[in-house]
Amino acid sequence: MAADQTMRETILAAVPQQPPFRFIEEIRELDEAGIVGSYRFRREEYFYRGHFPGQPVTPGVILIEAMAQTGVVAQGLYLSLLKSGAALRDLRKITTLFTLAEEVEFLDIVAPGEEIVFRGRTIYFRRGSLKSAVTGERKNGQIVCRGILAGAGIDRSAGCE
């Protein structure tokens, strides 16, 4: 069953990464099978000053982070809520630790000002671990990056900070 707007906003609010290191600003679709989110890479982002002066390019590590925040962190929070019956208030206690990036490819440059849509497809979710196939694409559907990413949810209230 697809998550409604209120649930999508709740999940987005629970993502622990915050500016200037949050690279998901909207969740457009969300269900057990996957997620669609987006982020506009603003011209004033801190990393463009040094990567590369005069010809800024979005760093690949930032694209991986954006894929992970959408396809692993936000999706993992939603699946944790569904599978464990966790209360909404408990979502803020969960931090997802990034555990895997494989088959990552960068197929084109992402320039300042571009909005990228990130699509995550759940490969598996078990015992708090999520593995997803994630793509980043332009509005026209052109894929700019893709990879298989995984993470594990850690309950921060249990003293693991």
DRENTORKOL-3810 file (N, C-alpha, C; in nm, 4 decimals):
REM DRENTORKOL-3810
@n.u->0.0841; n.v->-0.1181; n.w->0.0000; ca.u->0.0000; ca.v->0.0000; ca.w->0.0000; c.u->0.0887; c.v->0.1245; c.w->0.0000
@n.u->0.0575; n.v->0.2176; n.w->-0.0845; ca.u->0.1374; ca.v->0.3392; ca.w->-0.0970; c.u->0.1131; c.v->0.4325; c.w->0.0210
@n.u->0.2203; n.v->0.4989; n.w->0.0623; ca.u->0.2122; ca.v->0.5945; ca.w->0.1729; c.u->0.1450; c.v->0.7224; c.w->0.1246
@n.u->0.0599; n.v->0.7789; n.w->0.2090; ca.u->-0.0043; ca.v->0.9049; ca.w->0.1736; c.u->0.0913; c.v->1.0218; c.w->0.1979
@n.u->0.0483; n.v->1.1418; n.w->0.1618; ca.u->0.1323; ca.v->1.2611; ca.w->0.1730; c.u->0.1803; c.v->1.2841; c.w->0.3163
@n.u->0.0921; n.v->1.2651; n.w->0.4124; ca.u->0.1292; ca.v->1.2859; ca.w->0.5528; c.u->0.2390; c.v->1.1891; c.w->0.5953
@n.u->0.2261; n.v->1.0633; n.w->0.5557; ca.u->0.3284; ca.v->0.9639; ca.w->0.5895; c.u->0.4601; c.v->0.9978; c.w->0.5208
@n.u->0.4555; n.v->1.0384; n.w->0.3940; ca.u->0.5789; ca.v->1.0753; ca.w->0.3232; c.u->0.6479; c.v->1.1924; c.w->0.3923
@n.u->0.5712; n.v->1.2902; n.w->0.4364; ca.u->0.6289; ca.v->1.4053; ca.w->0.5076; c.u->0.6856; c.v->1.3634; c.w->0.6432
@n.u->0.6202; n.v->1.2704; n.w->0.7111; ca.u->0.6682; ca.v->1.2196; ca.w->0.8398; c.u->0.8011; c.v->1.1478; c.w->0.8231
@n.u->0.8108; n.v->1.0644; n.w->0.7211; ca.u->0.9354; ca.v->0.9923; ca.w->0.6949; c.u->1.0461; c.v->1.0906; c.w->0.6592
@n.u->1.0170; n.v->1.1879; n.w->0.5746; ca.u->1.1174; ca.v->1.2877; ca.w->0.5368; c.u->1.1673; c.v->1.3636; c.w->0.6601
@n.u->1.0775; n.v->1.4002; n.w->0.7486; ca.u->1.1164; ca.v->1.4729; ca.w->0.8696; c.u->1.2039; c.v->1.3880; c.w->0.9615
@n.u->1.1910; n.v->1.2555; n.w->0.9538; ca.u->1.2672; ca.v->1.1658; ca.w->1.0405; c.u->1.4078; c.v->1.1348; c.w->0.9876
@n.u->1.4360; n.v->1.1702; n.w->0.8618; ca.u->1.5704; ca.v->1.1462; ca.w->0.8075; c.u->1.6698; c.v->1.2255; c.w->0.8916
@n.u->1.7695; n.v->1.1586; n.w->0.9510; ca.u->1.8578; ca.v->1.2273; ca.w->1.0465; c.u->1.9553; c.v->1.3271; c.w->0.9845
@n.u->1.9917; n.v->1.3097; n.w->0.8594; ca.u->2.0843; ca.v->1.4046; ca.w->0.7969; c.u->2.0144; c.v->1.5405; c.w->0.7842
@n.u->2.0892; n.v->1.6449; n.w->0.8138; ca.u->2.0358; ca.v->1.7804; ca.w->0.8094; c.u->2.1256; c.v->1.8687; c.w->0.7231
@n.u->2.0714; n.v->1.9829; n.w->0.6748; ca.u->2.1555; ca.v->2.0754; ca.w->0.5977; c.u->2.2786; c.v->2.1145; c.w->0.6784
@n.u->2.3907; n.v->2.1264; n.w->0.6145; ca.u->2.4104; ca.v->2.1260; ca.w->0.4694; c.u->2.4372; c.v->1.9871; c.w->0.4118
@n.u->2.4034; n.v->1.8814; n.w->0.4851; ca.u->2.4327; ca.v->1.7466; ca.w->0.4372; c.u->2.3064; c.v->1.6637; c.w->0.4164
@n.u->2.1949; n.v->1.7286; n.w->0.3902; ca.u->2.0721; ca.v->1.6564; ca.w->0.3546; c.u->2.0493; c.v->1.6739; c.w->0.2056
@n.u->2.0390; n.v->1.5608; n.w->0.1350; ca.u->2.0242; ca.v->1.5637; ca.w->-0.0100; c.u->1.8962; c.v->1.4939; c.w->-0.0561
@n.u->1.7926; n.v->1.5060; n.w->0.0239; ca.u->1.6575; ca.v->1.4643; ca.w->-0.0134; c.u->1.5655; c.v->1.5728; c.w->0.0406
@n.u->1.4847; n.v->1.6309; n.w->-0.0480; ca.u->1.3958; ca.v->1.7372; ca.w->-0.0030; c.u->1.2493; c.v->1.7068; c.w->-0.0278
@n.u->1.2228; n.v->1.6017; n.w->-0.1031; ca.u->1.0839; ca.v->1.5624; ca.w->-0.1274; c.u->1.0772; c.v->1.4118; c.w->-0.1482
@n.u->0.9756; n.v->1.3499; n.w->-0.0909; ca.u->0.9450; ca.v->1.2099; ca.w->-0.1204; c.u->0.8175; c.v->1.2119; c.w->-0.2027
@n.u->0.8281; n.v->1.1685; n.w->-0.3257; ca.u->0.7153; ca.v->1.1737; ca.w->-0.4190; c.u->0.6299; c.v->1.0477; c.w->-0.4160
@n.u->0.6948; n.v->0.9341; n.w->-0.3986; ca.u->0.6254; ca.v->0.8050; ca.w->-0.3925; c.u->0.6949; c.v->0.7201; c.w->-0.2884
@n.u->0.6161; n.v->0.6355; n.w->-0.2209; ca.u->0.6731; ca.v->0.5509; ca.w->-0.1163; c.u->0.5809; c.v->0.4334; c.w->-0.0902
@n.u->0.6362; n.v->0.3136; n.w->-0.1020; ca.u->0.5643; ca.v->0.1932; ca.w->-0.0635; c.u->0.6677; c.v->0.0869; c.w->-0.0284
@n.u->0.6239; n.v->-0.0339; n.w->0.0005; ca.u->0.7165; ca.v->-0.1394; ca.w->0.0416; c.u->0.8165; c.v->-0.1760; c.w->-0.0670
@n.u->0.7788; n.v->-0.1580; n.w->-0.1917; ca.u->0.8659; ca.v->-0.1970; ca.w->-0.3028; c.u->0.9693; c.v->-0.0910; c.w->-0.3371
@n.u->0.9445; n.v->0.0339; n.w->-0.2998; ca.u->1.0400; ca.v->0.1362; ca.w->-0.3373; c.u->1.0011; c.v->0.2769; c.w->-0.2983
@n.u->1.0838; n.v->0.3696; n.w->-0.3438; ca.u->1.0708; ca.v->0.5105; ca.w->-0.3080; c.u->1.1154; c.v->0.5953; c.w->-0.4271
@n.u->1.0536; n.v->0.7117; n.w->-0.4383; ca.u->1.0964; ca.v->0.8127; ca.w->-0.5349; c.u->1.1076; c.v->0.9430; c.w->-0.4582
@n.u->1.2268; n.v->1.0006; n.w->-0.4612; ca.u->1.2512; ca.v->1.1287; ca.w->-0.3953; c.u->1.3291; c.v->1.2189; c.w->-0.4882
@n.u->1.3475; n.v->1.3435; n.w->-0.4463; ca.u->1.4210; ca.v->1.4361; ca.w->-0.5320; c.u->1.5001; c.v->1.5369; c.w->-0.4503
@n.u->1.5963; n.v->1.5967; n.w->-0.5197; ca.u->1.6783; ca.v->1.7021; ca.w->-0.4598; c.u->1.7287; c.v->1.7936; c.w->-0.5708
@n.u->1.7182; n.v->1.9244; n.w->-0.5470; ca.u->1.7763; ca.v->2.0231; ca.w->-0.6385; c.u->1.9123; c.v->2.0638; c.w->-0.5830
@n.u->2.0154; n.v->2.0438; n.w->-0.6623; ca.u->2.1508; ca.v->2.0809; ca.w->-0.6227; c.u->2.1692; c.v->2.2304; c.w->-0.6487
@n.u->2.1562; n.v->2.3079; n.w->-0.5429; ca.u->2.1609; ca.v->2.4533; ca.w->-0.5541; c.u->2.3018; c.v->2.5034; c.w->-0.5845
@n.u->2.3067; n.v->2.6119; n.w->-0.6575; ca.u->2.4343; ca.v->2.6704; ca.w->-0.6995; c.u->2.5230; c.v->2.7095; c.w->-0.5816
@n.u->2.4628; n.v->2.7392; n.w->-0.4672; ca.u->2.5397; ca.v->2.7841; ca.w->-0.3506; c.u->2.5840; c.v->2.6697; c.w->-0.2590
@n.u->2.5648; n.v->2.5439; n.w->-0.3003; ca.u->2.6087; ca.v->2.4310; ca.w->-0.2183; c.u->2.7571; c.v->2.4473; c.w->-0.1842
@n.u->2.7935; n.v->2.4138; n.w->-0.0617; ca.u->2.9303; ca.v->2.4351; ca.w->-0.0131; c.u->3.0375; c.v->2.3646; c.w->-0.0959
@n.u->3.0067; n.v->2.2500; n.w->-0.1511; ca.u->3.1087; ca.v->2.1703; ca.w->-0.2200; c.u->3.1431; c.v->2.2228; c.w->-0.3582
@n.u->3.0578; n.v->2.3066; n.w->-0.4180; ca.u->3.0883; ca.v->2.3582; ca.w->-0.5513; c.u->3.2049; c.v->2.4571; c.w->-0.5517
@n.u->3.2308; n.v->2.5217; n.w->-0.4375; ca.u->3.3410; ca.v->2.6193; ca.w->-0.4317; c.u->3.4747; c.v->2.5544; c.w->-0.4666
@n.u->3.4926; n.v->2.4287; n.w->-0.4304; ca.u->3.6207; ca.v->2.3633; ca.w->-0.4557; c.u->3.6151; c.v->2.2509; c.w->-0.5569
@n.u->3.4968; n.v->2.2218; n.w->-0.6121; ca.u->3.4819; ca.v->2.1047; ca.w->-0.7014; c.u->3.4018; c.v->2.1437; c.w->-0.8255
@n.u->3.4446; n.v->2.2073; n.w->-0.9145; ca.u->3.5756; ca.v->2.2625; ca.w->-0.9432; c.u->3.5568; c.v->2.4116; c.w->-0.9689
@n.u->3.6432; n.v->2.4976; n.w->-0.9132; ca.u->3.6270; ca.v->2.6424; ca.w->-0.9304; c.u->3.6173; c.v->2.6796; c.w->-1.0790
@n.u->3.5138; n.v->2.7559; n.w->-1.1105; ca.u->3.4936; ca.v->2.7982; ca.w->-1.2489; c.u->3.4133; c.v->2.7010; c.w->-1.3325
@n.u->3.4134; n.v->2.5732; n.w->-1.2970; ca.u->3.3370; ca.v->2.4706; ca.w->-1.3684; c.u->3.2842; c.v->2.3692; c.w->-1.2674
@n.u->3.1915; n.v->2.4121; n.w->-1.1812; ca.u->3.1460; ca.v->2.3240; ca.w->-1.0735; c.u->3.0738; c.v->2.1984; c.w->-1.1246
@n.u->3.1017; n.v->2.0883; n.w->-1.0562; ca.u->3.0423; ca.v->1.9577; ca.w->-1.0848; c.u->3.0040; c.v->1.8958; c.w->-0.9509
@n.u->2.8886; n.v->1.8325; n.w->-0.9447; ca.u->2.8477; ca.v->1.7645; ca.w->-0.8221; c.u->2.9381; c.v->1.6434; c.w->-0.7998
@n.u->3.0048; n.v->1.6358; n.w->-0.6827; ca.u->3.0945; ca.v->1.5224; ca.w->-0.6563; c.u->3.0194; c.v->1.3888; c.w->-0.6537
@n.u->3.0854; n.v->1.2857; n.w->-0.7016; ca.u->3.0261; ca.v->1.1522; ca.w->-0.7004; c.u->2.9886; c.v->1.1058; c.w->-0.5613
@n.u->3.0701; n.v->1.1388; n.w->-0.4617; ca.u->3.0371; ca.v->1.0969; ca.w->-0.3248; c.u->2.9079; c.v->1.1626; c.w->-0.2762
@n.u->2.8798; n.v->1.2828; n.w->-0.3235; ca.u->2.7544; ca.v->1.3500; ca.w->-0.2863; c.u->2.6372; c.v->1.2808; c.w->-0.3551
@n.u->2.6563; n.v->1.2384; n.w->-0.4791; ca.u->2.5493; ca.v->1.1643; ca.w->-0.5483; c.u->2.5225; c.v->1.0309; c.w->-0.4792
@n.u->2.6284; n.v->0.9627; n.w->-0.4347; ca.u->2.6089; ca.v->0.8382; ca.w->-0.3597; c.u->2.5322; c.v->0.8675; c.w->-0.2310
@n.u->2.5699; n.v->0.9725; n.w->-0.1620; ca.u->2.4997; ca.v->1.0093; ca.w->-0.0382; c.u->2.3522; c.v->1.0385; c.w->-0.0651
@n.u->2.3234; n.v->1.1100; n.w->-0.1722; ca.u->2.1844; ca.v->1.1403; ca.w->-0.2062; c.u->2.1065; c.v->1.0119; c.w->-0.2376
@n.u->2.1712; n.v->0.9198; n.w->-0.3116; ca.u->2.1062; ca.v->0.7915; ca.w->-0.3396; c.u->2.0793; c.v->0.7163; c.w->-0.2098
@n.u->2.1766; n.v->0.7186; n.w->-0.1173; ca.u->2.1622; ca.v->0.6470; ca.w->0.0095; c.u->2.0547; c.v->0.7104; c.w->0.0979
@n.u->2.0512; n.v->0.8432; n.w->0.1048; ca.u->1.9510; ca.v->0.9085; ca.w->0.1890; c.u->1.8095; c.v->0.8772; c.w->0.1415
@n.u->1.7920; n.v->0.8634; n.w->0.0118; ca.u->1.6595; ca.v->0.8306; ca.w->-0.0418; c.u->1.6334; c.v->0.6805; c.w->-0.0357
@n.u->1.7180; n.v->0.6033; n.w->-0.1038; ca.u->1.6919; ca.v->0.4611; ca.w->-0.1238; c.u->1.7211; c.v->0.3708; c.w->-0.0069
@n.u->1.7981; n.v->0.4203; n.w->0.0911; ca.u->1.8304; ca.v->0.3375; ca.w->0.2071; c.u->1.7750; c.v->0.4002; c.w->0.3359
@n.u->1.8079; n.v->0.5259; n.w->0.3624; ca.u->1.7666; ca.v->0.5862; ca.w->0.4896; c.u->1.6152; c.v->0.6084; c.w->0.4949
@n.u->1.5611; n.v->0.6882; n.w->0.4024; ca.u->1.4168; ca.v->0.7177; ca.w->0.4056; c.u->1.3344; c.v->0.5902; c.w->0.3855
@n.u->1.3741; n.v->0.5084; n.w->0.2879; ca.u->1.3018; ca.v->0.3830; ca.w->0.2649; c.u->1.3125; c.v->0.2905; c.w->0.3855
@n.u->1.4307; n.v->0.2846; n.w->0.4458; ca.u->1.4500; ca.v->0.2001; ca.w->0.5635; c.u->1.3659; c.v->0.2446; c.w->0.6825
@n.u->1.3534; n.v->0.3753; n.w->0.7020; ca.u->1.2667; ca.v->0.4253; ca.w->0.8101; c.u->1.1229; c.v->0.3821; c.w->0.7872
@n.u->1.0769; n.v->0.3943; n.w->0.6636; ca.u->0.9401; ca.v->0.3543; ca.w->0.6307; c.u->0.9190; c.v->0.2044; c.w->0.6528
@n.u->1.0112; n.v->0.1234; n.w->0.6044; ca.u->0.9974; ca.v->-0.0217; ca.w->0.6207; c.u->1.0067; c.v->-0.0619; c.w->0.7676
@n.u->1.0914; n.v->0.0067; n.w->0.8435; ca.u->1.1006; ca.v->-0.0208; ca.w->0.9879; c.u->0.9673; c.v->0.0065; c.w->1.0559
@n.u->0.9060; n.v->0.1152; n.w->1.0154; ca.u->0.7755; ca.v->0.1515; ca.w->1.0712; c.u->0.6715; c.v->0.0445; c.w->1.0391
@n.u->0.6707; n.v->-0.0008; n.w->0.9155; ca.u->0.5726; ca.v->-0.1024; ca.w->0.8738; c.u->0.5983; c.v->-0.2387; c.w->0.9365
@n.u->0.7230; n.v->-0.2836; n.w->0.9318; ca.u->0.7556; ca.v->-0.4207; ca.w->0.9711; c.u->0.7618; c.v->-0.4419; c.w->1.1219
@n.u->0.8107; n.v->-0.3407; n.w->1.1930; ca.u->0.8297; ca.v->-0.3606; ca.w->1.3372; c.u->0.7138; c.v->-0.3060; c.w->1.4188
@n.u->0.6291; n.v->-0.2271; n.w->1.3540; ca.u->0.5209; ca.v->-0.1651; ca.w->1.4294; c.u->0.5705; c.v->-0.0524; c.w->1.5181
@n.u->0.6886; n.v->0.0005; n.w->1.4872; ca.u->0.7446; ca.v->0.1113; ca.w->1.5659; c.u->0.6497; c.v->0.2297; c.w->1.5632
@n.u->0.6495; n.v->0.3046; n.w->1.6700; ca.u->0.5677; ca.v->0.4252; ca.w->1.6770; c.u->0.6354; c.v->0.5345; c.w->1.5959
@n.u->0.5559; n.v->0.6243; n.w->1.5388; ca.u->0.6104; ca.v->0.7350; ca.w->1.4618; c.u->0.7142; c.v->0.8136; c.w->1.5414
@n.u->0.6881; n.v->0.8338; n.w->1.6696; ca.u->0.7811; ca.v->0.9121; ca.w->1.7522; c.u->0.9167; c.v->0.8423; c.w->1.7669
@n.u->0.9208; n.v->0.7105; n.w->1.7463; ca.u->1.0462; ca.v->0.6366; ca.w->1.7598; c.u->1.1355; c.v->0.6453; c.w->1.6361
@n.u->1.0824; n.v->0.6970; n.w->1.5250; ca.u->1.1621; ca.v->0.7050; ca.w->1.4028; c.u->1.2857; c.v->0.7919; c.w->1.4212
@n.u->1.2760; n.v->0.8966; n.w->1.4996; ca.u->1.3896; ca.v->0.9870; ca.w->1.5195; c.u->1.5025; c.v->0.9207; c.w->1.5989
@n.u->1.4763; n.v->0.8065; n.w->1.6587; ca.u->1.5788; ca.v->0.7351; ca.w->1.7350; c.u->1.6623; c.v->0.6428; c.w->1.6462
@n.u->1.6200; n.v->0.6251; n.w->1.5205; ca.u->1.6868; ca.v->0.5306; ca.w->1.4309; c.u->1.7858; c.v->0.6050; c.w->1.3413
@n.u->1.9081; n.v->0.5582; n.w->1.3393; ca.u->2.0089; ca.v->0.6077; ca.w->1.2455; c.u->2.0468; c.v->0.4918; c.w->1.1558
@n.u->2.0540; n.v->0.5187; n.w->1.0272; ca.u->2.0940; ca.v->0.4142; ca.w->0.9342; c.u->2.2422; c.v->0.4296; c.w->0.9032
@n.u->2.3168; n.v->0.3268; n.w->0.9312; ca.u->2.4587; ca.v->0.3253; ca.w->0.8988; c.u->2.4757; c.v->0.2655; c.w->0.7598
@n.u->2.5457; n.v->0.3367; n.w->0.6764; ca.u->2.5724; ca.v->0.2970; ca.w->0.5396; c.u->2.6680; c.v->0.1792; c.w->0.5428
@n.u->2.6329; n.v->0.0668; n.w->0.4794; ca.u->2.7157; ca.v->-0.0533; ca.w->0.4887; c.u->2.7696; c.v->-0.1050; c.w->0.3554
@n.u->2.7127; n.v->-0.0594; n.w->0.2435; ca.u->2.7543; ca.v->-0.1175; ca.w->0.1162; c.u->2.7244; c.v->-0.0226; c.w->0.0012
@n.u->2.8166; n.v->-0.0141; n.w->-0.0912; ca.u->2.7949; ca.v->0.0521; ca.w->-0.2203; c.u->2.8643; c.v->-0.0343; c.w->-0.3244
@n.u->2.7887; n.v->-0.0906; n.w->-0.4151; ca.u->2.8490; ca.v->-0.1731; ca.w->-0.5191; c.u->2.7855; c.v->-0.1411; c.w->-0.6534
@n.u->2.8600; n.v->-0.1729; n.w->-0.7570; ca.u->2.8145; ca.v->-0.1487; ca.w->-0.8938; c.u->2.7712; c.v->-0.0039; c.w->-0.9148
@n.u->2.8383; n.v->0.0900; n.w->-0.8461; ca.u->2.8054; ca.v->0.2311; ca.w->-0.8608; c.u->2.8657; c.v->0.2825; c.w->-0.9906
@n.u->2.7826; n.v->0.3521; n.w->-1.0669; ca.u->2.8267; ca.v->0.4107; ca.w->-1.1927; c.u->2.7788; c.v->0.5554; c.w->-1.2000
@n.u->2.8646; n.v->0.6410; n.w->-1.2541; ca.u->2.8292; ca.v->0.7794; ca.w->-1.2817; c.u->2.8270; c.v->0.7934; c.w->-1.4330
@n.u->2.7101; n.v->0.8212; n.w->-1.4873; ca.u->2.6913; ca.v->0.8184; ca.w->-1.6319; c.u->2.6916; c.v->0.9564; c.w->-1.6953
@n.u->2.6791; n.v->1.0604; n.w->-1.6138; ca.u->2.6832; ca.v->1.1965; ca.w->-1.6657; c.u->2.7106; c.v->1.2918; c.w->-1.5505
@n.u->2.7500; n.v->1.4119; n.w->-1.5844; ca.u->2.7770; ca.v->1.5170; ca.w->-1.4860; c.u->2.6461; c.v->1.5772; c.w->-1.4377
@n.u->2.6390; n.v->1.6071; n.w->-1.3078; ca.u->2.5261; ca.v->1.6817; ca.w->-1.2513; c.u->2.5788; c.v->1.8205; c.w->-1.2195
@n.u->2.5207; n.v->1.9197; n.w->-1.2842; ca.u->2.5644; ca.v->2.0577; ca.w->-1.2699; c.u->2.4836; c.v->2.1294; c.w->-1.1614
@n.u->2.5385; n.v->2.2382; n.w->-1.1083; ca.u->2.4636; ca.v->2.3189; ca.w->-1.0117; c.u->2.3298; c.v->2.3628; c.w->-1.0728
@n.u->2.2264; n.v->2.3591; n.w->-0.9908; ca.u->2.0932; ca.v->2.3996; ca.w->-1.0348; c.u->2.0054; c.v->2.2855; c.w->-1.0825
@n.u->2.0622; n.v->2.1699; n.w->-1.1067; ca.u->1.9822; ca.v->2.0575; ca.w->-1.1572; c.u->1.9038; c.v->1.9894; c.w->-1.0460
@n.u->1.7831; n.v->1.9491; n.w->-1.0788; ca.u->1.7036; ca.v->1.8652; ca.w->-0.9890; c.u->1.7189; c.v->1.7213; c.w->-1.0359
@n.u->1.7520; n.v->1.6338; n.w->-0.9424; ca.u->1.7684; ca.v->1.4924; ca.w->-0.9734; c.u->1.6624; c.v->1.4134; c.w->-0.8968
@n.u->1.6005; n.v->1.3203; n.w->-0.9661; ca.u->1.5006; ca.v->1.2311; ca.w->-0.9068; c.u->1.5719; c.v->1.1000; c.w->-0.8743
@n.u->1.5602; n.v->1.0570; n.w->-0.7488; ca.u->1.6228; ca.v->0.9338; ca.w->-0.7029; c.u->1.5153; c.v->0.8276; c.w->-0.6850
@n.u->1.5370; n.v->0.7129; n.w->-0.7469; ca.u->1.4417; ca.v->0.6017; ca.w->-0.7401; c.u->1.5108; c.v->0.4823; c.w->-0.6753
@n.u->1.4527; n.v->0.4366; n.w->-0.5654; ca.u->1.5052; ca.v->0.3194; ca.w->-0.4973; c.u->1.4085; c.v->0.2037; c.w->-0.5082
@n.u->1.4614; n.v->0.0867; n.w->-0.5397; ca.u->1.3804; ca.v->-0.0353; ca.w->-0.5464; c.u->1.4347; c.v->-0.1316; c.w->-0.4419
@n.u->1.3493; n.v->-0.1726; n.w->-0.3505; ca.u->1.3899; ca.v->-0.2619; ca.w->-0.2426; c.u->1.4305; c.v->-0.3982; c.w->-0.2983
@n.u->1.5533; n.v->-0.4391; n.w->-0.2665; ca.u->1.5989; ca.v->-0.5738; ca.w->-0.3001; c.u->1.5629; c.v->-0.6666; c.w->-0.1844
@n.u->1.5976; n.v->-0.6249; n.w->-0.0626; ca.u->1.5507; ca.v->-0.6972; ca.w->0.0562; c.u->1.5518; c.v->-0.6046; c.w->0.1762
@n.u->1.4682; n.v->-0.6403; n.w->0.2735; ca.u->1.4661; ca.v->-0.5749; ca.w->0.4040; c.u->1.4468; c.v->-0.6855; c.w->0.5064
@n.u->1.5491; n.v->-0.7065; n.w->0.5909; ca.u->1.5376; ca.v->-0.8093; ca.w->0.6936; c.u->1.6223; c.v->-0.7702; c.w->0.8144
@n.u->1.5672; n.v->-0.7936; n.w->0.9310; ca.u->1.6346; ca.v->-0.7642; ca.w->1.0589; c.u->1.6964; c.v->-0.6243; c.w->1.0616
@n.u->1.6233; n.v->-0.5283; n.w->1.0090; ca.u->1.6686; ca.v->-0.3906; ca.w->1.0120; c.u->1.7707; c.v->-0.3524; c.w->0.9066
@n.u->1.8032; n.v->-0.4450; n.w->0.8161; ca.u->1.8978; ca.v->-0.4153; ca.w->0.7080; c.u->1.8239; c.v->-0.4059; c.w->0.5755
@n.u->1.8603; n.v->-0.3060; n.w->0.4988; ca.u->1.7949; ca.v->-0.2816; ca.w->0.3706; c.u->1.8994; c.v->-0.2768; c.w->0.2596
@n.u->1.8689; n.v->-0.3436; n.w->0.1502; ca.u->1.9516; ca.v->-0.3360; ca.w->0.0298; c.u->1.8613; c.v->-0.2887; c.w->-0.0830
@n.u->1.9079; n.v->-0.1859; n.w->-0.1560; ca.u->1.8265; ca.v->-0.1249; ca.w->-0.2616; c.u->1.9068; c.v->-0.1015; c.w->-0.3874
@n.u->1.8378; n.v->-0.1095; n.w->-0.4997; ca.u->1.8931; ca.v->-0.0652; ca.w->-0.6273; c.u->1.8423; c.v->0.0772; c.w->-0.6456
@n.u->1.9358; n.v->0.1709; n.w->-0.6619; ca.u->1.8979; ca.v->0.3121; ca.w->-0.6665; c.u->1.9536; c.v->0.3770; c.w->-0.7927
@n.u->1.8714; n.v->0.4610; n.w->-0.8532; ca.u->1.9160; ca.v->0.5409; ca.w->-0.9669; c.u->1.8917; c.v->0.6879; c.w->-0.9365
@n.u->1.9715; n.v->0.7712; n.w->-0.9989; ca.u->1.9496; ca.v->0.9152; ca.w->-0.9996; c.u->1.9286; c.v->0.9554; c.w->-1.1437
@n.u->1.8223; n.v->1.0311; n.w->-1.1702; ca.u->1.7936; ca.v->1.0664; ca.w->-1.3088; c.u->1.7389; c.v->1.2077; c.w->-1.3208
@n.u->1.7555; n.v->1.2621; n.w->-1.4387; ca.u->1.7000; ca.v->1.3933; ca.w->-1.4698; c.u->1.5495; c.v->1.3790; c.w->-1.4926
@n.u->1.4807; n.v->1.4911; n.w->-1.4976; ca.u->1.3358; ca.v->1.4893; ca.w->-1.5193; c.u->1.2966; c.v->1.4174; c.w->-1.6489
@n.u->1.3861; n.v->1.4212; n.w->-1.7481; ca.u->1.3562; ca.v->1.3557; ca.w->-1.8758; c.u->1.3809; c.v->1.2048; c.w->-1.8726
@n.u->1.4222; n.v->1.1530; n.w->-1.7554; ca.u->1.4453; ca.v->1.0097; ca.w->-1.7407; c.u->1.5882; c.v->0.9655; c.w->-1.7658
@n.u->1.6765; n.v->1.0561; n.w->-1.8088; ca.u->1.8164; ca.v->1.0200; ca.w->-1.8321; c.u->1.8838; c.v->0.9865; c.w->-1.6996
@n.u->1.9365; n.v->0.8645; n.w->-1.6896; ca.u->2.0034; ca.v->0.8207; ca.w->-1.5669; c.u->2.1424; c.v->0.8822; c.w->-1.5619
@n.u->2.1732; n.v->0.9468; n.w->-1.4474; ca.u->2.3047; ca.v->1.0089; ca.w->-1.4294; c.u->2.3929; c.v->0.9274; c.w->-1.3348
@n.u->2.3308; n.v->0.8464; n.w->-1.2483; ca.u->2.4063; ca.v->0.7598; ca.w->-1.1578; c.u->2.3183; c.v->0.6442; c.w->-1.1144
@n.u->2.3832; n.v->0.5356; n.w->-1.0727; ca.u->2.3077; ca.v->0.4192; ca.w->-1.0249; c.u->2.4009; c.v->0.3316; c.w->-0.9426
@n.u->2.3392; n.v->0.2473; n.w->-0.8608; ca.u->2.4184; ca.v->0.1554; ca.w->-0.7811; c.u->2.3316; c.v->0.0719; c.w->-0.6889
@n.u->2.3945; n.v->-0.0233; n.w->-0.6248; ca.u->2.3315; ca.v->-0.1070; ca.w->-0.5233; c.u->2.3851; c.v->-0.0565; c.w->-0.3890
@n.u->2.2965; n.v->-0.0169; n.w->-0.3004; ca.u->2.3355; ca.v->0.0400; ca.w->-0.1716; c.u->2.2655; c.v->-0.0336; c.w->-0.0588
@n.u->2.3300; n.v->-0.0380; n.w->0.0555; ca.u->2.2698; ca.v->-0.1041; ca.w->0.1711; c.u->2.3043; c.v->-0.0282; c.w->0.2980
@n.u->2.2223; n.v->-0.0520; n.w->0.3986; ca.u->2.2442; ca.v->0.0082; ca.w->0.5291; c.u->2.1709; c.v->-0.0710; c.w->0.6353
@n.u->2.2052; n.v->-0.0427; n.w->0.7594; ca.u->2.1420; ca.v->-0.1091; ca.w->0.8726; c.u->2.0949; c.v->-0.0053; c.w->0.9715
@n.u->1.9729; n.v->-0.0203; n.w->1.0181; ca.u->1.9167; ca.v->0.0723; ca.w->1.1154; c.u->1.9684; c.v->0.0422; c.w->1.2554
@n.u->2.0122; n.v->0.1477; n.w->1.3252; ca.u->2.0621; ca.v->0.1362; ca.w->1.4621; c.u->1.9743; c.v->0.2224; c.w->1.5503
@n.u->1.9249; n.v->0.1654; n.w->1.6572; ca.u->1.8419; ca.v->0.2387; ca.w->1.7537; c.u->1.9335; c.v->0.3200; c.w->1.8440
@n.u->1.9344; n.v->0.4525; n.w->1.8261; ca.u->2.0220; ca.v->0.5406; ca.w->1.9037; c.u->1.9808; c.v->0.5489; c.w->2.0501
@n.u->1.8581; n.v->0.5160; n.w->2.0824; ca.u->1.8136; ca.v->0.5229; ca.w->2.2211; c.u->1.8746; c.v->0.4105; c.w->2.3054
@n.u->1.9334; n.v->0.3111; n.w->2.2389; ca.u->1.9942; ca.v->0.1974; ca.w->2.3089; c.u->2.1374; c.v->0.2269; c.w->2.3516
@n.u->2.1810; n.v->0.3537; n.w->2.3384; ca.u->2.3133; ca.v->0.3926; ca.w->2.3854; c.u->2.4232; c.v->0.3807; c.w->2.2825
@n.u->2.3904; n.v->0.3535; n.w->2.1586; ca.u->2.4912; ca.v->0.3423; ca.w->2.0523; c.u->2.4921; c.v->0.4723; c.w->1.9726
@n.u->2.5749; n.v->0.5677; n.w->2.0164; ca.u->2.5825; ca.v->0.6950; ca.w->1.9448; c.u->2.7217; c.v->0.7218; c.w->1.9004
END
